[in-house]
Amino acid sequence: MAPSETISTQVPIPATLYQAIARRAEAQGNSITHEILHLLSGSLELEDLMGEISRWEAASDEDWLTFETSLSTRV
């Protein structure tokens, strides 16, 4: 990520959470900043995925209702 595409911010987190992130980062050979960004971006992608699944399910339900209606009018 280019520096021009970032915003510097500070977020206080519990020491135990920071230590857990630091251990995970070290185990994977990442910086703590990289690990935090990875964790945050993963949660955002999951949120986007869940929204997409919800939209797909709603469209699928609508398709089935339309299909059932068309079948019931043919009988």
Backbone atoms as SQL, in Angstrom:
CREATE TABLE atoms (id INTEGER PRIMARY KEY, chain TEXT, resi INTEGER, resn TEXT, atom TEXT, x REAL, y REAL, z REAL);
INSERT INTO atoms VALUES
  (1, 'A', 1, 'MET', 'N', 0.849, -1.168, 0.000),
  (2, 'A', 1, 'MET', 'CA', 0.000, 0.000, 0.000),
  (3, 'A', 1, 'MET', 'C', 0.896, 1.232, 0.000),
  (4, 'A', 2, 'ALA', 'N', 0.650, 2.116, -0.903),
  (5, 'A', 2, 'ALA', 'CA', 1.451, 3.334, -1.023),
  (6, 'A', 2, 'ALA', 'C', 1.133, 4.285, 0.127),
  (7, 'A', 3, 'PRO', 'N', 2.136, 5.013, 0.624),
  (8, 'A', 3, 'PRO', 'CA', 1.883, 5.959, 1.732),
  (9, 'A', 3, 'PRO', 'C', 0.795, 6.971, 1.420),
  (10, 'A', 4, 'SER', 'N', 0.644, 7.356, 0.157),
  (11, 'A', 4, 'SER', 'CA', -0.394, 8.328, -0.189),
  (12, 'A', 4, 'SER', 'C', -1.797, 7.740, -0.065),
  (13, 'A', 5, 'GLU', 'N', -1.889, 6.420, 0.054),
  (14, 'A', 5, 'GLU', 'CA', -3.191, 5.751, 0.165),
  (15, 'A', 5, 'GLU', 'C', -3.528, 5.377, 1.604),
  (16, 'A', 6, 'THR', 'N', -2.768, 5.877, 2.552),
  (17, 'A', 6, 'THR', 'CA', -2.996, 5.514, 3.945),
  (18, 'A', 6, 'THR', 'C', -3.346, 6.734, 4.782),
  (19, 'A', 7, 'ILE', 'N', -3.981, 6.474, 5.900),
  (20, 'A', 7, 'ILE', 'CA', -4.289, 7.502, 6.891),
  (21, 'A', 7, 'ILE', 'C', -3.745, 7.000, 8.213),
  (22, 'A', 8, 'SER', 'N', -2.931, 7.804, 8.846),
  (23, 'A', 8, 'SER', 'CA', -2.364, 7.431, 10.130),
  (24, 'A', 8, 'SER', 'C', -3.424, 7.619, 11.207),
  (25, 'A', 9, 'THR', 'N', -3.566, 6.620, 12.057),
  (26, 'A', 9, 'THR', 'CA', -4.557, 6.695, 13.121),
  (27, 'A', 9, 'THR', 'C', -4.043, 5.972, 14.357),
  (28, 'A', 10, 'GLN', 'N', -4.643, 6.234, 15.483),
  (29, 'A', 10, 'GLN', 'CA', -4.303, 5.544, 16.721),
  (30, 'A', 10, 'GLN', 'C', -5.577, 4.984, 17.321),
  (31, 'A', 11, 'VAL', 'N', -5.519, 3.722, 17.706),
  (32, 'A', 11, 'VAL', 'CA', -6.661, 3.064, 18.338),
  (33, 'A', 11, 'VAL', 'C', -6.136, 2.333, 19.572),
  (34, 'A', 12, 'PRO', 'N', -6.609, 2.709, 20.751),
  (35, 'A', 12, 'PRO', 'CA', -6.156, 1.991, 21.950),
  (36, 'A', 12, 'PRO', 'C', -6.771, 0.593, 21.995),
  (37, 'A', 13, 'ILE', 'N', -5.935, -0.405, 22.257),
  (38, 'A', 13, 'ILE', 'CA', -6.419, -1.777, 22.403),
  (39, 'A', 13, 'ILE', 'C', -5.847, -2.358, 23.689),
  (40, 'A', 14, 'PRO', 'N', -6.510, -3.343, 24.251),
  (41, 'A', 14, 'PRO', 'CA', -5.993, -3.961, 25.479),
  (42, 'A', 14, 'PRO', 'C', -4.607, -4.574, 25.240),
  (43, 'A', 15, 'ALA', 'N', -3.781, -4.535, 26.260),
  (44, 'A', 15, 'ALA', 'CA', -2.418, -5.061, 26.157),
  (45, 'A', 15, 'ALA', 'C', -2.412, -6.530, 25.762),
  (46, 'A', 16, 'THR', 'N', -3.362, -7.302, 26.271),
  (47, 'A', 16, 'THR', 'CA', -3.385, -8.733, 25.947),
  (48, 'A', 16, 'THR', 'C', -3.691, -8.964, 24.459),
  (49, 'A', 17, 'LEU', 'N', -4.561, -8.130, 23.898),
  (50, 'A', 17, 'LEU', 'CA', -4.862, -8.238, 22.470),
  (51, 'A', 17, 'LEU', 'C', -3.637, -7.865, 21.640),
  (52, 'A', 18, 'TYR', 'N', -2.963, -6.795, 22.034),
  (53, 'A', 18, 'TYR', 'CA', -1.752, -6.371, 21.333),
  (54, 'A', 18, 'TYR', 'C', -0.701, -7.479, 21.371),
  (55, 'A', 19, 'GLN', 'N', -0.527, -8.097, 22.522),
  (56, 'A', 19, 'GLN', 'CA', 0.459, -9.171, 22.657),
  (57, 'A', 19, 'GLN', 'C', 0.099, -10.368, 21.777),
  (58, 'A', 20, 'ALA', 'N', -1.186, -10.689, 21.710),
  (59, 'A', 20, 'ALA', 'CA', -1.619, -11.800, 20.852),
  (60, 'A', 20, 'ALA', 'C', -1.359, -11.485, 19.384),
  (61, 'A', 21, 'ILE', 'N', -1.639, -10.258, 18.981),
  (62, 'A', 21, 'ILE', 'CA', -1.387, -9.847, 17.597),
  (63, 'A', 21, 'ILE', 'C', 0.111, -9.861, 17.314),
  (64, 'A', 22, 'ALA', 'N', 0.904, -9.402, 18.273),
  (65, 'A', 22, 'ALA', 'CA', 2.361, -9.385, 18.114),
  (66, 'A', 22, 'ALA', 'C', 2.906, -10.800, 17.956),
  (67, 'A', 23, 'ARG', 'N', 2.412, -11.743, 18.754),
  (68, 'A', 23, 'ARG', 'CA', 2.859, -13.142, 18.635),
  (69, 'A', 23, 'ARG', 'C', 2.480, -13.715, 17.275),
  (70, 'A', 24, 'ARG', 'N', 1.266, -13.439, 16.842),
  (71, 'A', 24, 'ARG', 'CA', 0.810, -13.939, 15.540),
  (72, 'A', 24, 'ARG', 'C', 1.650, -13.332, 14.406),
  (73, 'A', 25, 'ALA', 'N', 1.913, -12.044, 14.504),
  (74, 'A', 25, 'ALA', 'CA', 2.725, -11.369, 13.484),
  (75, 'A', 25, 'ALA', 'C', 4.122, -11.969, 13.429),
  (76, 'A', 26, 'GLU', 'N', 4.724, -12.177, 14.597),
  (77, 'A', 26, 'GLU', 'CA', 6.076, -12.735, 14.643),
  (78, 'A', 26, 'GLU', 'C', 6.104, -14.150, 14.059),
  (79, 'A', 27, 'ALA', 'N', 5.107, -14.949, 14.397),
  (80, 'A', 27, 'ALA', 'CA', 5.047, -16.323, 13.892),
  (81, 'A', 27, 'ALA', 'C', 4.923, -16.368, 12.369),
  (82, 'A', 28, 'GLN', 'N', 4.278, -15.355, 11.801),
  (83, 'A', 28, 'GLN', 'CA', 4.077, -15.334, 10.353),
  (84, 'A', 28, 'GLN', 'C', 5.098, -14.449, 9.636),
  (85, 'A', 29, 'GLY', 'N', 6.020, -13.872, 10.392),
  (86, 'A', 29, 'GLY', 'CA', 7.055, -13.032, 9.791),
  (87, 'A', 29, 'GLY', 'C', 6.552, -11.681, 9.319),
  (88, 'A', 30, 'ASN', 'N', 5.493, -11.199, 9.935),
  (89, 'A', 30, 'ASN', 'CA', 4.905, -9.906, 9.563),
  (90, 'A', 30, 'ASN', 'C', 5.169, -8.865, 10.638),
  (91, 'A', 31, 'SER', 'N', 5.029, -7.601, 10.252),
  (92, 'A', 31, 'SER', 'CA', 5.048, -6.532, 11.242),
  (93, 'A', 31, 'SER', 'C', 3.689, -6.508, 11.940),
  (94, 'A', 32, 'ILE', 'N', 3.639, -5.898, 13.082),
  (95, 'A', 32, 'ILE', 'CA', 2.369, -5.791, 13.811),
  (96, 'A', 32, 'ILE', 'C', 1.378, -4.974, 12.990),
  (97, 'A', 33, 'THR', 'N', 1.845, -3.903, 12.367),
  (98, 'A', 33, 'THR', 'CA', 0.968, -3.085, 11.526),
  (99, 'A', 33, 'THR', 'C', 0.370, -3.917, 10.398),
  (100, 'A', 34, 'HIS', 'N', 1.212, -4.697, 9.738),
  (101, 'A', 34, 'HIS', 'CA', 0.724, -5.547, 8.645),
  (102, 'A', 34, 'HIS', 'C', -0.313, -6.543, 9.164),
  (103, 'A', 35, 'GLU', 'N', -0.047, -7.122, 10.314),
  (104, 'A', 35, 'GLU', 'CA', -0.967, -8.106, 10.871),
  (105, 'A', 35, 'GLU', 'C', -2.316, -7.477, 11.225),
  (106, 'A', 36, 'ILE', 'N', -2.296, -6.281, 11.807),
  (107, 'A', 36, 'ILE', 'CA', -3.541, -5.596, 12.139),
  (108, 'A', 36, 'ILE', 'C', -4.316, -5.269, 10.860),
  (109, 'A', 37, 'LEU', 'N', -3.614, -4.770, 9.845),
  (110, 'A', 37, 'LEU', 'CA', -4.279, -4.477, 8.570),
  (111, 'A', 37, 'LEU', 'C', -4.869, -5.739, 7.955),
  (112, 'A', 38, 'HIS', 'N', -4.137, -6.837, 8.036),
  (113, 'A', 38, 'HIS', 'CA', -4.631, -8.108, 7.514),
  (114, 'A', 38, 'HIS', 'C', -5.899, -8.550, 8.252),
  (115, 'A', 39, 'LEU', 'N', -5.890, -8.436, 9.559),
  (116, 'A', 39, 'LEU', 'CA', -7.061, -8.822, 10.352),
  (117, 'A', 39, 'LEU', 'C', -8.268, -7.940, 10.032),
  (118, 'A', 40, 'LEU', 'N', -8.031, -6.642, 9.920),
  (119, 'A', 40, 'LEU', 'CA', -9.131, -5.718, 9.619),
  (120, 'A', 40, 'LEU', 'C', -9.678, -5.930, 8.212),
  (121, 'A', 41, 'SER', 'N', -8.812, -6.095, 7.243),
  (122, 'A', 41, 'SER', 'CA', -9.286, -6.267, 5.866),
  (123, 'A', 41, 'SER', 'C', -10.021, -7.589, 5.715),
  (124, 'A', 42, 'GLY', 'N', -9.590, -8.596, 6.455),
  (125, 'A', 42, 'GLY', 'CA', -10.291, -9.877, 6.404),
  (126, 'A', 42, 'GLY', 'C', -11.712, -9.766, 6.914),
  (127, 'A', 43, 'SER', 'N', -11.910, -8.980, 7.976),
  (128, 'A', 43, 'SER', 'CA', -13.269, -8.823, 8.509),
  (129, 'A', 43, 'SER', 'C', -14.142, -8.025, 7.553),
  (130, 'A', 44, 'LEU', 'N', -13.550, -7.067, 6.844),
  (131, 'A', 44, 'LEU', 'CA', -14.327, -6.287, 5.878),
  (132, 'A', 44, 'LEU', 'C', -14.736, -7.146, 4.692),
  (133, 'A', 45, 'GLU', 'N', -13.824, -7.996, 4.230),
  (134, 'A', 45, 'GLU', 'CA', -14.143, -8.883, 3.118),
  (135, 'A', 45, 'GLU', 'C', -15.258, -9.843, 3.519),
  (136, 'A', 46, 'LEU', 'N', -15.213, -10.340, 4.748),
  (137, 'A', 46, 'LEU', 'CA', -16.252, -11.241, 5.226),
  (138, 'A', 46, 'LEU', 'C', -17.595, -10.531, 5.252),
  (139, 'A', 47, 'GLU', 'N', -17.598, -9.274, 5.703),
  (140, 'A', 47, 'GLU', 'CA', -18.835, -8.495, 5.733),
  (141, 'A', 47, 'GLU', 'C', -19.393, -8.321, 4.323),
  (142, 'A', 48, 'ASP', 'N', -18.521, -8.012, 3.352),
  (143, 'A', 48, 'ASP', 'CA', -18.940, -7.870, 1.964),
  (144, 'A', 48, 'ASP', 'C', -19.491, -9.189, 1.433),
  (145, 'A', 49, 'LEU', 'N', -18.815, -10.285, 1.774),
  (146, 'A', 49, 'LEU', 'CA', -19.254, -11.600, 1.326),
  (147, 'A', 49, 'LEU', 'C', -20.615, -11.946, 1.915),
  (148, 'A', 50, 'MET', 'N', -20.803, -11.672, 3.194),
  (149, 'A', 50, 'MET', 'CA', -22.087, -11.977, 3.828),
  (150, 'A', 50, 'MET', 'C', -23.201, -11.139, 3.213),
  (151, 'A', 51, 'GLY', 'N', -22.915, -9.886, 2.880),
  (152, 'A', 51, 'GLY', 'CA', -23.908, -9.043, 2.217),
  (153, 'A', 51, 'GLY', 'C', -24.263, -9.583, 0.849),
  (154, 'A', 52, 'GLU', 'N', -23.255, -10.033, 0.117),
  (155, 'A', 52, 'GLU', 'CA', -23.490, -10.603, -1.212),
  (156, 'A', 52, 'GLU', 'C', -24.332, -11.874, -1.110),
  (157, 'A', 53, 'ILE', 'N', -24.048, -12.718, -0.139),
  (158, 'A', 53, 'ILE', 'CA', -24.825, -13.944, 0.058),
  (159, 'A', 53, 'ILE', 'C', -26.266, -13.604, 0.391),
  (160, 'A', 54, 'SER', 'N', -26.485, -12.609, 1.251),
  (161, 'A', 54, 'SER', 'CA', -27.845, -12.199, 1.613),
  (162, 'A', 54, 'SER', 'C', -28.611, -11.698, 0.391),
  (163, 'A', 55, 'ARG', 'N', -27.932, -10.886, -0.445),
  (164, 'A', 55, 'ARG', 'CA', -28.580, -10.389, -1.668),
  (165, 'A', 55, 'ARG', 'C', -28.906, -11.536, -2.616),
  (166, 'A', 56, 'TRP', 'N', -27.999, -12.503, -2.729),
  (167, 'A', 56, 'TRP', 'CA', -28.227, -13.648, -3.604),
  (168, 'A', 56, 'TRP', 'C', -29.407, -14.477, -3.095),
  (169, 'A', 57, 'GLU', 'N', -29.455, -14.716, -1.782),
  (170, 'A', 57, 'GLU', 'CA', -30.559, -15.486, -1.205),
  (171, 'A', 57, 'GLU', 'C', -31.894, -14.778, -1.413),
  (172, 'A', 58, 'ALA', 'N', -31.920, -13.467, -1.227),
  (173, 'A', 58, 'ALA', 'CA', -33.157, -12.704, -1.427),
  (174, 'A', 58, 'ALA', 'C', -33.609, -12.800, -2.882),
  (175, 'A', 59, 'ALA', 'N', -32.687, -12.669, -3.819),
  (176, 'A', 59, 'ALA', 'CA', -33.031, -12.780, -5.239),
  (177, 'A', 59, 'ALA', 'C', -33.502, -14.188, -5.559),
  (178, 'A', 60, 'SER', 'N', -32.869, -15.179, -4.970),
  (179, 'A', 60, 'SER', 'CA', -33.263, -16.569, -5.198),
  (180, 'A', 60, 'SER', 'C', -34.670, -16.817, -4.665),
  (181, 'A', 61, 'ASP', 'N', -34.971, -16.294, -3.464),
  (182, 'A', 61, 'ASP', 'CA', -36.313, -16.441, -2.895),
  (183, 'A', 61, 'ASP', 'C', -37.343, -15.788, -3.809),
  (184, 'A', 62, 'GLU', 'N', -37.029, -14.615, -4.321),
  (185, 'A', 62, 'GLU', 'CA', -37.945, -13.915, -5.219),
  (186, 'A', 62, 'GLU', 'C', -38.163, -14.722, -6.504),
  (187, 'A', 63, 'ASP', 'N', -37.094, -15.306, -7.024),
  (188, 'A', 63, 'ASP', 'CA', -37.202, -16.136, -8.227),
  (189, 'A', 63, 'ASP', 'C', -38.105, -17.336, -7.985),
  (190, 'A', 64, 'TRP', 'N', -37.948, -17.997, -6.832),
  (191, 'A', 64, 'TRP', 'CA', -38.778, -19.155, -6.520),
  (192, 'A', 64, 'TRP', 'C', -40.245, -18.760, -6.356),
  (193, 'A', 65, 'LEU', 'N', -40.486, -17.626, -5.708),
  (194, 'A', 65, 'LEU', 'CA', -41.869, -17.175, -5.538),
  (195, 'A', 65, 'LEU', 'C', -42.510, -16.880, -6.895),
  (196, 'A', 66, 'THR', 'N', -41.760, -16.257, -7.775),
  (197, 'A', 66, 'THR', 'CA', -42.262, -15.976, -9.127),
  (198, 'A', 66, 'THR', 'C', -42.534, -17.275, -9.870),
  (199, 'A', 67, 'PHE', 'N', -41.619, -18.230, -9.739),
  (200, 'A', 67, 'PHE', 'CA', -41.774, -19.525, -10.404),
  (201, 'A', 67, 'PHE', 'C', -43.005, -20.262, -9.862),
  (202, 'A', 68, 'GLU', 'N', -43.173, -20.267, -8.531),
  (203, 'A', 68, 'GLU', 'CA', -44.337, -20.930, -7.927),
  (204, 'A', 68, 'GLU', 'C', -45.640, -20.266, -8.369),
  (205, 'A', 69, 'THR', 'N', -45.636, -18.962, -8.460),
  (206, 'A', 69, 'THR', 'CA', -46.829, -18.234, -8.918),
  (207, 'A', 69, 'THR', 'C', -47.156, -18.608, -10.351),
  (208, 'A', 70, 'SER', 'N', -46.148, -18.661, -11.191),
  (209, 'A', 70, 'SER', 'CA', -46.402, -19.002, -12.601),
  (210, 'A', 70, 'SER', 'C', -46.913, -20.440, -12.722),
  (211, 'A', 71, 'LEU', 'N', -46.430, -21.358, -11.883),
  (212, 'A', 71, 'LEU', 'CA', -46.929, -22.725, -11.933),
  (213, 'A', 71, 'LEU', 'C', -48.379, -22.816, -11.447),
  (214, 'A', 72, 'SER', 'N', -48.685, -22.073, -10.397),
  (215, 'A', 72, 'SER', 'CA', -50.029, -22.148, -9.838),
  (216, 'A', 72, 'SER', 'C', -51.081, -21.553, -10.781),
  (217, 'A', 73, 'THR', 'N', -50.694, -20.626, -11.611),
  (218, 'A', 73, 'THR', 'CA', -51.656, -20.028, -12.553),
  (219, 'A', 73, 'THR', 'C', -51.864, -20.916, -13.776),
  (220, 'A', 74, 'ARG', 'N', -50.983, -21.880, -13.997),
  (221, 'A', 74, 'ARG', 'CA', -51.121, -22.786, -15.141),
  (222, 'A', 74, 'ARG', 'C', -52.006, -23.978, -14.829),
  (223, 'A', 75, 'VAL', 'N', -52.250, -24.235, -13.569),
  (224, 'A', 75, 'VAL', 'CA', -53.029, -25.420, -13.205),
  (225, 'A', 75, 'VAL', 'C', -54.499, -25.155, -13.264);
